[in-house]
Amino acid sequence: MSTMVPPLYAGLVDDASLLPPSPIGLADAVSKFDEHTGSWYSDLIGSLLVPASVVGAGPVPQVRAGLIGDVPAANLPMTVEKLRAAGMVIEHVEAPVARRGEDPQPGLAGLREFAARQGDLQLYAEIPLSWGLLAALDTVAEARAEGLPIAPKFRVGGLAAELFPTPVELAAVICACRDRELPFKLAAGQRHATRHTDPETGFTHHGFLNVLIATVAAAEGGEVAEVAEALAATHPVPLVEPARVHRAVTRPLFVGFGAANVVEPLTELVRLGLINGGYE
């Protein structure tokens, strides 16, 4: 009998196998994505993340996709139109609105115009965790109040230590999203379920289970200190029990993250006893 993925983890992991530094091509990625979405753990899987820059590189697959805006923002509407015409089912678009240290407002204004033209296409505005963040979240909240399907996305890792927010810094962002009723996505740095230090780089990465439990705490009214405590845990014990308690509820706030190999987060959840591993 097939074991269903608990609702807490539904659609948590996007397939990011095509994102740099990807070792595979579009056809192979689509084939693997089809395998994942046809498996017993299909409920864990979100969209296949497809860089907009692959348009024109080969046949367009008829696949459920999240489009990554790695092309100039002005080209996104035409790219979406071409891909949809070719049969791709675009579930959402993720696009950066500014570089770190830049004012995100001009980019958000452009994304709002794009959202108004696209109707119900979900957009994720990648907002740097730097100057202008809170004002940018206010702008996103205003856009959502107007009925525009925009939500924030944050990058929580990278090639430099300053690109990894501390638990307190990320907790403050999560609480800010909670206060504005903003769902959010995360990118970069979430390689394992729990917080850990990469022995090669020395960078400390956030765990996806830490983030999930931290957002549950925030949604239940937790303040920054409580949310940061969940983010700072380096052992799964304080995370597993609340995950079990909330396994049957819809995940609040945290839309999900991308993984280059979706089997890796699945395996960690199985090892922690949070998903029981398929067929019995």
TORDREN-794702 format. One record per atom (N, C-alpha, C, O): residue in one letter; z negated, x, y. Coordinates in steps of 0.2 Angstrom, whole numbers, padded with zeros to 4 digits, always signed. Atoms other than C-alpha are relative to their C-alpha. Layout:
AZXY ...
//
This chain:
M+0000+0004-0006 M+0000+0000+0000 M+0000+0004+0006 M-0004+0009+0007 S-0001-0004-0006 S+0005+0007+0017 S-0007-0001+0005 S-0009-0007+0006 T+0006+0000-0004 T-0010+0011+0028 T+0003+0000+0008 T+0006+0004+0010 M-0002+0001-0007 M-0007+0005+0046 M-0004+0005+0005 M-0010+0006+0004 V+0003-0004-0005 V-0011+0017+0061 V-0004-0005+0004 V-0002-0010+0007 P+0004+0005-0004 P-0026+0009+0070 P+0003-0001+0007 P+0006+0004+0010 P-0002+0001-0007 P-0022+0001+0087 P-0002+0005+0005 P+0002+0006+0010 L+0002-0005-0005 L-0031+0014+0096 L+0005+0006+0001 L+0006+0009+0007 Y-0005-0006+0000 Y-0017+0027+0092 Y+0007-0003+0000 Y+0012+0001+0000 A-0007+0003+0000 A-0002+0015+0093 A+0004+0003+0006 A+0002+0003+0012 G-0004-0003-0005 G+0012+0024+0102 G-0002+0006+0004 G+0000+0007+0009 L+0004-0005-0004 L+0001+0038+0107 L+0005+0007+0001 L+0004+0010+0006 V-0003-0007+0000 V+0013+0053+0103 V+0008-0001+0000 V+0011-0004-0004 D-0007+0000-0001 D+0031+0054+0110 D+0003+0007-0004 D-0001+0012-0004 D-0003-0006+0004 D+0043+0066+0100 D+0003+0004+0006 D+0008+0002+0009 A-0003-0004-0005 A+0046+0080+0112 A+0004+0006-0003 A+0004+0012+0000 S-0003-0006+0003 S+0056+0091+0100 S+0006+0003+0003 S+0008+0008+0002 L-0006-0002-0004 L+0071+0092+0112 L-0002+0003+0006 L+0002+0006+0009 L+0002-0003-0006 L+0061+0098+0126 L-0001+0008+0000 L-0003+0010-0006 P+0000-0007+0001 P+0061+0117+0130 P-0007+0002-0002 P-0012-0001+0000 P-0005-0004+0003 P+0059+0129+0121 P+0003-0003-0006 P+0000-0001-0012 S-0002+0004+0006 S+0068+0117+0109 S+0004+0004-0005 S+0009+0007-0002 P-0004-0004+0005 P+0075+0126+0093 P+0005-0005-0003 P+0009-0002-0007 I-0004+0005+0003 I+0085+0110+0088 I+0005-0003+0004 I+0003-0004+0010 G-0005+0003-0004 G+0100+0101+0094 G-0002-0008+0000 G-0006-0010-0004 L+0001+0007-0001 L+0101+0082+0098 L+0001-0003-0006 L-0003-0008-0008 A-0001+0003+0007 A+0108+0077+0081 A-0005+0001-0004 A-0008-0004-0008 D+0006-0001+0004 D+0094+0085+0072 D-0006-0003+0002 D-0010-0006-0002 A+0006+0004-0002 A+0081+0078+0083 A+0000-0007-0001 A-0005-0010-0003 V-0001+0007+0002 V+0088+0061+0081 V-0002-0002-0007 V-0005-0007-0009 S+0001+0001+0007 S+0088+0063+0062 S-0007+0000-0001 S-0010-0004-0005 K+0007+0000+0001 K+0070+0068+0062 K-0004-0006+0003 K-0009-0008+0000 F+0003+0005-0003 F+0065+0055+0074 F+0001-0007-0004 F-0004-0011-0005 D-0001+0005+0004 D+0073+0042+0063 D-0005+0000-0007 D-0007-0005-0009 E+0005-0001+0006 E+0062+0049+0048 E-0007-0002+0002 E-0010-0006-0002 H+0007+0001-0002 H+0046+0048+0058 H+0000-0008+0001 H-0006-0011-0001 T+0000+0007-0002 T+0050+0030+0064 T+0001-0005-0006 T+0000-0011-0006 G-0001+0003+0006 G+0054+0025+0046 G-0006+0001-0005 G-0006-0001-0010 S+0005-0002+0004 S+0038+0032+0039 S-0006-0005+0001 S-0006-0009+0005 W+0006+0004+0000 W+0021+0025+0036 W-0004+0000+0006 W-0008-0004+0008 Y+0004-0001-0006 Y+0014+0032+0052 Y+0004-0001+0006 Y+0003+0001+0012 S-0005+0001-0006 S+0028+0025+0063 S-0003-0003+0006 S-0001-0002+0012 D+0003+0003-0005 D+0016+0015+0073 D-0003+0006+0005 D-0005+0004+0011 L+0003-0005-0004 L+0009+0032+0080 L+0005+0003+0005 L+0003+0005+0010 I-0005-0003-0004 I+0026+0037+0087 I+0002-0005+0006 I+0003-0011+0005 G-0003+0004-0005 G+0032+0032+0104 G+0008+0001+0001 G+0011-0001-0004 S-0007-0001-0001 S+0049+0037+0111 S+0002+0007-0002 S-0002+0012-0002 L-0003-0007+0000 L+0061+0052+0108 L+0001+0002+0007 L+0005-0001+0010 L-0001-0003-0007 L+0060+0062+0124 L+0007+0004+0000 L+0008+0009-0003 V-0007-0003+0000 V+0078+0066+0129 V+0001+0003+0007 V+0001-0001+0012 P-0002-0003-0007 P+0082+0078+0144 P+0006-0003+0002 P+0011-0003-0001 A-0006+0003-0003 A+0094+0070+0156 A+0006+0005+0000 A+0012+0003+0000 S-0005-0005+0000 S+0103+0087+0156 S+0005+0000-0007 S+0010+0003-0007 V-0004+0000+0006 V+0110+0084+0138 V+0006-0005+0000 V+0010-0005-0004 V-0005+0005-0001 V+0121+0070+0144 V+0007+0004+0001 V+0008+0008+0005 G-0006-0004+0000 G+0139+0076+0141 G+0000+0005-0005 G+0006+0008-0006 A+0001-0006+0005 A+0133+0089+0128 A+0003-0002-0007 A+0004+0002-0011 G-0002+0002+0007 G+0139+0078+0113 G+0000-0008+0000 G-0002-0011+0005 P+0001+0008+0001 P+0139+0060+0106 P-0007-0002+0002 P-0012+0001+0001 V+0006+0003-0002 V+0126+0049+0114 V-0003-0004-0006 V+0000-0009-0009 P+0003+0004+0005 P+0114+0043+0100 P-0003-0007+0002 P-0005-0007+0008 Q+0003+0006-0001 Q+0109+0025+0099 Q-0007+0000-0003 Q-0009-0002-0008 V+0006-0002+0002 V+0091+0029+0099 V-0005-0003+0005 V-0003-0003+0011 R+0006+0002-0005 R+0074+0023+0107 R-0002+0006+0004 R-0005+0011+0000 A+0001-0006-0004 A+0072+0036+0121 A-0004-0001+0006 A-0004-0006+0009 G+0003+0000-0006 G+0062+0041+0135 G+0004+0006+0004 G+0004+0011+0001 L-0004-0005-0004 L+0073+0050+0148 L-0004+0005+0004 L-0008+0002+0009 I+0004-0005-0004 I+0066+0066+0155 I+0005+0002+0006 I+0010+0005+0005 G-0004-0001-0006 G+0073+0068+0173 G+0000+0008+0002 G-0003+0010+0007 D+0000-0007-0002 D+0077+0087+0173 D+0007+0001+0004 D+0009+0007+0004 V-0006-0001-0004 V+0092+0084+0184 V-0002-0003+0007 V-0007-0006+0008 P+0002+0003-0007 P+0092+0080+0203 P-0001-0007+0000 P+0003-0011-0003 A+0002+0007+0000 A+0084+0064+0207 A+0006-0005+0002 A+0006-0011-0001 A-0006+0004-0002 A+0100+0057+0215 A+0005-0001-0006 A+0008-0006-0006 N-0005+0001+0006 N+0109+0059+0198 N-0003-0005-0005 N+0000-0007-0010 L+0003+0004+0005 L+0096+0049+0188 L+0003-0007-0001 L+0005-0009-0006 P-0003+0007+0002 P+0104+0031+0191 P+0006+0000-0003 P+0007-0004-0008 M-0006-0001+0003 M+0121+0037+0186 M-0001+0002-0007 M+0002-0001-0012 T+0001-0003+0006 T+0114+0046+0171 T-0003-0006-0005 T-0001-0007-0010 V+0002+0006+0004 V+0104+0030+0165 V+0005-0005-0001 V+0006-0007-0007 E-0005+0005+0001 E+0119+0019+0167 E+0005+0003-0005 E+0007-0001-0009 K-0004-0003+0005 K+0130+0031+0157 K-0003+0000-0007 K+0000-0002-0012 L+0003+0000+0006 L+0118+0032+0143 L-0001-0007-0003 L+0000-0008-0009 R+0001+0007+0002 R+0114+0014+0142 R+0007-0003-0002 R+0008-0007-0007 A-0007+0003+0002 A+0133+0010+0142 A+0002+0003-0007 A+0006+0000-0010 A-0002-0003+0006 A+0135+0022+0127 A-0005-0002-0006 A-0004+0000-0011 G+0004+0003+0006 G+0121+0013+0117 G-0007+0003+0000 G-0010+0001-0005 M+0007-0003+0000 M+0105+0023+0121 M-0004-0005+0002 M-0003-0008+0008 V+0005+0004-0002 V+0090+0012+0122 V-0005+0004+0004 V-0010+0007+0001 I+0004-0003-0004 I+0081+0019+0137 I-0007-0004+0001 I-0006-0009+0005 E+0006+0003+0000 E+0063+0014+0136 E-0004+0001+0007 E-0007-0003+0010 H+0004-0002-0006 H+0056+0024+0151 H+0004+0006+0003 H+0007+0009-0001 V-0003-0006-0003 V+0061+0038+0163 V-0006+0003+0003 V-0011+0000+0006 E+0006-0004-0003 E+0049+0052+0168 E+0004+0005+0004 E+0008+0009+0002 A-0003-0005-0005 A+0053+0062+0184 A-0005+0003+0004 A-0009-0001+0007 P+0004-0004-0004 P+0045+0075+0194 P+0001-0003+0008 P+0007-0004+0009 V-0001+0002-0007 V+0042+0070+0213 V-0001+0005+0004 V+0000+0005+0010 A+0001-0006-0005 A+0037+0087+0220 A-0002+0006-0005 A-0005+0005-0010 R+0003-0006+0003 R+0033+0104+0215 R-0007+0001+0002 R-0010-0002+0007 R+0007-0001-0001 R+0015+0110+0215 R-0001+0003+0008 R+0003+0008+0009 G+0001-0002-0007 G+0009+0112+0234 G+0005-0004+0005 G+0004-0004+0011 E-0004+0004-0004 E+0023+0100+0240 E-0003-0007+0001 E-0007-0009-0003 D+0001+0007-0001 D+0021+0083+0248 D+0003-0004-0005 D+0009-0004-0005 P-0004+0004+0005 P+0024+0071+0234 P+0003-0007+0003 P+0006-0010-0001 Q-0002+0007-0003 Q+0027+0056+0246 Q+0008-0001+0000 Q+0010-0006-0002 P-0007+0001+0000 P+0046+0059+0249 P+0003-0001-0007 P+0007-0006-0008 G-0002+0001+0007 G+0049+0060+0230 G-0002-0007-0003 G+0002-0010-0006 L+0002+0007+0002 L+0039+0044+0227 L+0004-0005+0003 L+0005-0010+0000 A-0004+0005-0003 A+0049+0035+0240 A+0006-0001-0003 A+0009-0006-0004 G-0007+0000+0004 G+0065+0040+0231 G-0001-0004-0007 G+0003-0008-0009 L+0002+0003+0007 L+0057+0034+0214 L-0001-0007+0001 L+0001-0011-0003 R+0001+0007-0001 R+0052+0018+0222 R+0007-0004+0001 R+0008-0010-0002 E-0007+0003-0001 E+0070+0014+0227 E+0003+0000-0006 E+0007-0005-0008 F-0003+0000+0007 F+0076+0019+0210 F-0003-0006-0004 F+0001-0010-0007 A+0003+0005+0004 A+0063+0007+0202 A+0002-0007+0003 A+0003-0011-0002 A-0002+0006-0003 A+0068-0007+0214 A+0007-0002-0003 A+0009-0008-0004 R-0006+0001+0002 R+0086-0005+0208 R+0001-0002-0007 R+0005-0005-0010 Q+0000+0001+0007 Q+0082-0004+0190 Q-0003-0006-0004 Q-0002-0007-0009 G+0003+0006+0002 G+0072-0019+0188 G-0006+0002-0005 G-0011+0004-0002 D+0006-0001+0004 D+0060-0018+0173 D+0000+0007-0004 D-0004+0007-0009 L+0000-0006+0004 L+0064+0000+0167 L-0007+0004+0003 L-0008+0005+0009 Q+0006-0003-0001 Q+0047+0009+0166 Q+0001+0007+0003 Q+0005+0011+0000 L-0001-0007-0003 L+0046+0025+0177 L-0007+0003+0000 L-0012+0000+0002 Y+0006-0005+0000 Y+0033+0039+0176 Y+0001+0005+0005 Y+0006+0009+0005 A-0001-0005-0005 A+0031+0049+0192 A-0004+0006-0001 A-0011+0005-0001 E+0004-0006+0001 E+0026+0067+0188 E-0003+0003+0006 E+0001+0005+0010 I+0003-0002-0007 I+0013+0071+0202 I-0004+0006-0002 I-0008+0006-0006 P+0004-0006+0001 P+0006+0088+0203 P-0007-0001+0002 P-0009-0005+0006 L+0008+0001-0001 L-0013+0090+0202 L-0002+0005+0005 L-0005+0010+0004 S+0002-0005-0005 S-0014+0098+0219 S+0000-0004+0007 S-0002-0010+0006 W+0001+0004-0007 W-0013+0093+0238 W+0004-0006+0000 W+0010-0007-0003 G-0003+0006-0001 G-0009+0075+0241 G+0000-0005-0006 G+0003-0010-0006 L+0001+0004+0006 L-0014+0068+0224 L-0002-0007+0001 L+0001-0011-0001 L+0003+0007-0001 L-0025+0054+0229 L+0004-0004+0004 L+0005-0010+0003 A-0005+0004-0004 A-0013+0048+0242 A+0006-0002-0004 A+0008-0008-0003 A-0006+0002+0004 A+0001+0048+0230 A-0002-0005-0005 A+0002-0010-0007 L+0003+0005+0004 L-0010+0038+0218 L+0000-0007+0003 L+0001-0012+0001 D+0001+0007-0004 D-0013+0025+0232 D+0007-0002+0000 D+0008-0009+0000 T-0007+0002-0001 T+0006+0025+0234 T+0003-0004-0006 T+0006-0009-0006 V-0002+0002+0006 V+0009+0022+0216 V-0003-0007-0001 V+0000-0012-0004 A+0003+0006+0000 A-0004+0008+0216 A+0003-0005+0004 A+0004-0011+0002 E-0003+0004-0005 E+0004+0000+0231 E+0007-0003-0003 E+0009-0009-0003 A-0006+0002+0003 A+0021+0000+0222 A-0001-0004-0006 A+0003-0009-0007 R+0001+0005+0006 R+0014-0008+0206 R-0002-0007+0003 R-0001-0012+0000 A+0002+0006-0003 A+0006-0021+0217 A+0006-0004+0002 A+0006-0010+0003 E-0006+0003-0002 E+0023-0025+0223 E+0005-0002-0006 E+0010-0005-0005 G-0004+0002+0006 G+0029-0027+0205 G+0004+0005-0003 G+0008+0004-0008 L-0004-0006+0002 L+0037-0010+0203 L-0003+0003-0006 L-0009+0005-0006 P+0003-0003+0006 P+0035-0003+0185 P-0001+0008+0001 P+0003+0011-0003 I+0001-0007-0001 I+0029+0014+0191 I-0007+0002-0002 I-0012-0002-0001 A+0007-0002+0002 A+0014+0024+0184 A+0001+0008+0000 A+0006+0011+0000 P+0000-0007-0001 P+0009+0042+0186 P+0000+0004-0007 P-0002+0002-0012 K+0000-0005+0006 K+0011+0057+0174 K-0002+0007+0003 K-0001+0009+0008 F+0003-0006-0002 F+0001+0073+0175 F+0002+0006-0005 F+0001+0005-0011 R-0001-0006+0005 R+0005+0091+0168 R-0007+0003+0000 R-0009+0005+0005 V+0007-0003+0000 V-0011+0098+0162 V+0000+0007-0004 V-0005+0009-0007 G-0001-0007+0003 G-0005+0115+0156 G+0006+0003+0002 G+0010+0001+0007 G-0006-0004-0002 G+0008+0128+0158 G-0001+0008-0001 G-0004+0010-0006 L+0000-0007+0001 L+0011+0147+0160 L-0005+0004+0004 L-0005+0010+0004 A+0005-0004-0004 A-0003+0151+0172 A-0007-0004-0001 A-0007-0010-0002 A+0006+0003+0001 A-0022+0147+0171 A-0001-0005+0005 A-0005-0010+0003 E+0001+0005-0005 E-0022+0137+0187 E+0003-0007-0002 E+0002-0012+0002 L-0003+0006+0001 L-0011+0124+0179 L-0004-0004-0005 L-0002-0010-0007 F+0004+0004+0004 F-0025+0119+0167 F-0006-0002+0004 F-0010+0002+0005 P+0006+0002-0004 P-0037+0108+0176 P-0006+0000-0004 P-0006+0000-0010 T+0006+0000+0003 T-0055+0109+0172 T-0002-0007-0003 T+0001-0012+0000 P+0002+0007+0002 P-0064+0095+0163 P-0002-0004+0006 P-0001-0010+0006 V+0002+0004-0005 V-0072+0089+0179 V+0006-0002+0004 V+0006-0007+0007 E-0006+0002-0004 E-0055+0090+0188 E+0004-0005-0003 E+0006-0010+0000 L-0004+0005+0003 L-0046+0080+0175 L-0004-0006+0000 L-0001-0012+0000 A+0004+0006+0000 A-0061+0068+0174 A+0001-0004+0007 A+0001-0010+0007 A-0001+0003-0007 A-0059+0065+0193 A+0006-0004+0000 A+0007-0009+0003 V-0006+0003+0000 V-0041+0061+0190 V+0000-0006-0004 V+0003-0011-0002 I+0000+0006+0004 I-0044+0049+0176 I-0004-0006+0003 I-0002-0011+0003 C+0003+0005-0004 C-0057+0040+0186 C+0003-0003+0006 C+0003-0009+0007 A-0004+0002-0006 A-0046+0039+0201 A+0006-0005-0003 A+0007-0010+0001 C-0004+0005+0002 C-0033+0031+0190 C-0003-0007-0003 C+0000-0012-0002 R+0004+0006+0002 R-0046+0019+0183 R-0001-0004+0006 R-0001-0010+0005 D+0002+0004-0006 D-0051+0014+0200 D+0006-0004+0003 D+0005-0009+0006 R-0006+0003-0002 R-0033+0010+0204 R+0004-0004-0005 R+0009-0006-0004 E-0003+0003+0005 E-0029+0002+0188 E+0007+0003-0002 E+0012-0001-0003 L-0006-0004+0002 L-0016+0015+0184 L+0000+0003-0007 L-0004+0007-0008 P-0001-0003+0007 P-0010+0019+0166 P+0003+0007+0002 P+0006+0008+0007 F-0003-0006-0001 F-0005+0037+0165 F+0002+0004-0007 F+0000+0002-0012 K-0002-0005+0005 K+0004+0050+0154 K-0002+0007+0001 K-0003+0009+0007 L+0002-0007-0001 L+0000+0068+0151 L+0006+0004-0003 L+0009+0002-0008 A-0005-0005+0002 A+0012+0083+0148 A-0003+0007+0000 A-0007+0008+0004 A+0002-0007+0001 A+0009+0101+0142 A-0007+0001-0002 A-0011-0002+0001 G+0007-0002+0001 G-0006+0109+0135 G-0004-0003-0006 G-0009-0001-0008 Q+0004+0004+0005 Q-0011+0096+0122 Q+0002+0002-0007 Q+0006-0002-0010 R-0003-0002+0006 R-0008+0105+0106 R-0005-0002-0006 R-0002-0002-0011 H+0004+0002+0005 H-0023+0100+0096 H-0005-0006+0002 H-0005-0008+0008 A+0004+0006-0002 A-0035+0085+0095 A-0006+0002+0004 A-0008-0002+0009 T+0006-0001-0004 T-0050+0094+0102 T+0001+0006+0005 T+0006+0010+0004 R-0001-0005-0005 R-0052+0106+0117 R-0001+0007-0004 R-0005+0008-0008 H+0000-0006+0003 H-0048+0124+0112 H+0003+0006+0004 H+0006+0004+0009 T-0003-0006-0003 T-0044+0142+0118 T+0005+0003-0004 T+0004+0005-0010 D-0006-0003+0004 D-0027+0149+0113 D-0002+0007+0000 D-0003+0011+0005 P+0002-0007+0001 P-0031+0166+0106 P+0005+0005+0003 P+0004+0011+0005 E-0006-0004-0002 E-0014+0173+0112 E+0000+0001+0008 E+0001+0006+0011 T+0000+0000-0007 T-0015+0168+0130 T-0007+0000+0004 T-0007+0002+0010 G+0006+0001-0003 G-0033+0165+0133 G-0001-0007+0004 G-0006-0008+0007 F+0000+0006-0004 F-0029+0148+0141 F-0004-0005-0004 F-0003-0006-0010 T+0004+0006+0003 T-0041+0133+0137 T+0004-0006+0001 T+0005-0008+0006 H-0004+0006+0000 H-0031+0118+0132 H-0004-0006-0001 H-0009-0006-0004 H+0004+0006+0001 H-0037+0100+0133 H+0003-0003-0007 H+0008-0002-0009 G-0002+0004+0006 G-0037+0090+0117 G+0002-0007+0001 G-0001-0010+0005 F-0003+0007-0001 F-0028+0074+0115 F-0006-0005-0002 F-0006-0011+0001 L+0005+0004+0001 L-0043+0066+0107 L-0006+0000+0005 L-0009-0005+0007 N+0004+0000-0006 N-0054+0072+0121 N+0002-0005+0005 N-0002-0009+0008 V-0003+0005-0005 V-0043+0063+0133 V-0001-0007-0002 V-0002-0011+0003 L+0000+0007+0002 L-0042+0047+0123 L-0007-0002+0001 L-0008-0008+0004 I+0007+0002-0001 I-0061+0046+0122 I-0003+0000+0007 I-0007-0004+0009 A+0001+0000-0007 A-0063+0051+0140 A+0002-0006+0004 A-0001-0009+0008 T-0003+0006-0003 T-0052+0037+0145 T-0004-0006-0002 T-0004-0011+0002 V+0004+0005+0002 V-0062+0025+0135 V-0006-0001+0003 V-0008-0006+0006 A+0007-0001-0004 A-0078+0031+0143 A+0001-0003+0007 A-0003-0006+0010 A-0002+0002-0007 A-0069+0029+0160 A+0001-0008+0001 A-0002-0011+0005 A-0001+0007+0000 A-0063+0011+0156 A-0006-0004-0001 A-0006-0010+0002 E+0006+0004+0001 E-0080+0006+0151 E-0005+0001+0006 E-0011-0001+0006 G+0004+0000-0006 G-0087+0011+0168 G-0003+0007+0001 G-0007+0008+0006 G+0003-0006+0000 G-0092+0029+0165 G+0002+0004+0007 G+0008+0003+0009 E-0002-0004-0006 E-0093+0041+0180 E+0003+0007-0002 E+0004+0008-0008 V-0003-0006+0001 V-0085+0058+0182 V-0004+0004-0005 V+0000+0007-0009 A+0004-0004+0004 A-0099+0067+0174 A+0000-0002-0008 A+0001+0003-0012 E-0001+0002+0007 E-0098+0057+0158 E+0007+0001-0003 E+0007+0003-0009 V-0006-0001+0002 V-0080+0057+0157 V+0002+0008-0001 V+0005+0010-0006 A-0001-0007+0000 A-0080+0076+0160 A-0003+0003-0007 A-0001+0008-0010 E+0004-0002+0006 E-0093+0078+0145 E+0005-0001-0006 E+0005+0003-0010 A-0005+0001+0006 A-0080+0070+0133 A+0006+0005+0000 A+0008+0007-0005 L-0006-0004-0001 L-0066+0081+0140 L-0002+0007-0002 L+0002+0011-0004 A+0002-0007+0001 A-0077+0097+0138 A-0002+0001-0007 A-0003+0007-0009 A+0003-0001+0007 A-0082+0094+0120 A+0005+0005-0004 A+0011+0003-0004 T-0004-0004+0004 T-0075+0108+0109 T-0001-0001-0008 T+0002+0003-0012 H+0001+0002+0007 H-0081+0101+0092 H+0002-0008-0001 H+0000-0012+0004 P-0002+0007+0001 P-0074+0084+0085 P-0006-0004-0001 P-0005-0010+0000 V+0006+0005+0001 V-0092+0077+0081 V-0001-0005+0005 V-0001-0011+0004 P+0001+0005-0005 P-0095+0069+0098 P+0006-0005+0001 P+0005-0009+0005 L-0006+0004-0001 L-0078+0062+0098 L+0002-0005-0006 L+0005-0010-0004 V-0002+0004+0005 V-0075+0055+0081 V-0004-0007-0001 V-0001-0012-0002 E+0004+0006+0001 E-0089+0042+0081 E+0003-0005+0005 E+0004-0011+0003 P-0003+0005-0004 P-0083+0033+0097 P+0007-0002-0002 P+0009-0007+0000 A-0007+0001+0003 A-0065+0035+0090 A+0000-0006-0005 A+0004-0010-0005 R+0001+0005+0005 R-0071+0025+0075 R-0002-0007+0002 R+0001-0012+0000 V+0002+0006-0003 V-0080+0012+0085 V+0005-0004+0003 V+0006-0010+0003 H-0005+0003-0004 H-0065+0009+0096 H+0007-0001-0004 H+0012-0002-0001 R-0007-0001+0004 R-0051+0011+0082 R+0004-0007+0000 R+0010-0006+0000 A-0004+0006+0000 A-0046-0008+0083 A+0001-0003+0007 A+0004-0008+0007 V-0001+0002-0007 V-0045-0009+0102 V+0007+0003+0002 V+0009+0008+0000 T-0006-0003-0003 T-0029-0006+0112 T-0003+0005+0005 T-0008+0005+0009 R+0002-0006-0003 R-0030+0011+0120 R+0000-0001+0008 R+0005-0004+0010 P+0000+0001-0007 P-0035+0010+0139 P+0003+0006+0004 P+0002+0011+0002 L-0002-0005-0005 L-0026+0020+0153 L+0004+0005-0003 L+0010+0006+0000 F-0003-0005+0003 F-0020+0034+0142 F+0006-0002-0004 F+0006-0004-0009 V-0006+0002+0004 V-0002+0030+0138 V+0002+0004-0006 V+0004+0002-0011 G-0001-0004+0005 G+0001+0045+0128 G+0003+0007+0002 G+0002+0009+0008 F-0002-0007-0001 F+0008+0063+0127 F+0006+0002-0005 F+0007-0002-0010 G-0005-0002+0004 G+0023+0072+0120 G-0002+0006-0005 G-0006+0010-0003 A+0001-0006+0005 A+0022+0084+0104 A+0007+0002-0002 A+0011-0002-0004 A-0006-0003+0002 A+0035+0096+0099 A+0001-0002-0008 A+0007-0002-0010 N+0000+0003+0007 N+0031+0091+0081 N-0005-0005-0001 N-0011-0004-0001 V+0005+0006+0000 V+0023+0074+0079 V-0004+0000-0006 V-0009-0003-0006 V+0004+0000+0006 V+0017+0078+0062 V-0007+0004+0001 V-0012+0003-0002 E+0006-0004-0001 E+0004+0090+0069 E-0006-0004+0003 E-0011-0004+0000 P+0006+0005-0002 P-0007+0077+0079 P-0001-0005-0005 P-0007-0006-0006 L+0002+0004+0006 L-0005+0066+0064 L-0004+0003-0005 L-0009+0000-0007 T+0004-0004+0004 T-0012+0079+0053 T-0007+0001+0002 T-0011+0000-0002 E+0007-0001-0003 E-0027+0082+0064 E-0003-0006+0000 E-0009-0006-0002 L+0004+0006+0000 L-0031+0064+0065 L-0001-0002-0007 L-0007-0005-0009 V+0002+0002+0007 V-0030+0062+0046 V-0006+0005-0002 V-0010+0002-0006 R+0006-0005+0002 R-0041+0078+0044 R-0007-0003+0002 R-0012-0001-0001 L+0006+0002-0003 L-0054+0070+0055 L-0002-0007-0002 L-0007-0009-0001 G+0002+0006+0003 G-0054+0054+0045 G+0002-0006+0005 G-0001-0011+0003 L-0001+0006-0004 L-0047+0043+0059 L+0006-0004-0001 L+0007-0009+0001 I-0005+0004+0004 I-0031+0039+0050 I+0000+0002-0007 I-0001+0008-0008 N+0001-0002+0006 N-0032+0039+0032 N+0005+0002-0005 N+0004+0004-0011 G-0005-0004+0003 G-0016+0046+0027 G+0005-0003-0005 G+0008+0000-0009 G-0006+0002+0003 G-0003+0035+0021 G-0001-0005-0006 G-0004-0010-0005 Y-0001+0005+0005 Y+0000+0027+0004 Y-0006+0001-0005 Y-0008+0007-0007 E+0006+0000+0004 E-0015+0023-0008 E+0003-0003-0007 E-0001-0003-0012 
//
